[in-house]
């Protein structure tokens, strides 16, 4: 018997991840980045511009898996930094109660949320950011929209897998759905 402590990072190999996705729900966090004015009112909502594997351009929220032995707060901060850059200065809420829980299914129509790879459960948060946001990783750009622009059906239709529905829920949670 060894006294060694397991110190792996929690990442699964691509094959291990595929097997896990086929057998159990995977936990995700999603964030709607917002800019607020001096009175705390939401002035703009940030959406990432991405190119999918099939070459389609779409808008997306900050999103990613929670790793094994990682706190939800840490996962949220890691994905915000990964997608918005190291000086975005996100203000994660002191209470980690999500505004909604989105259930993604590989079968369309079970819920408004769809992910053909897996069954996933996502905790969704609104996160104010105060710093300089420069998208990284696979995002082309970060575009800021007014709440009214974010409510437009055209913009929400540019968000695959139900992210448009999630954005609408975030706006309603913030009292901005008219």
Secondary structure by P-SEA (a helix, b strand, c coil): cccccccccccccaaaaaaaaacbbbbbbbbbcccccccccccbbbbbbbbccccccccccbbbbbcccccaaaaaaaaaaacccccccccccccccccbbbbbbcccccccbbbcccbbbbbbbbbbbccbbbbcccccbbbbbcccccccaaaaaacccaaaaaaaaaaaaacccc
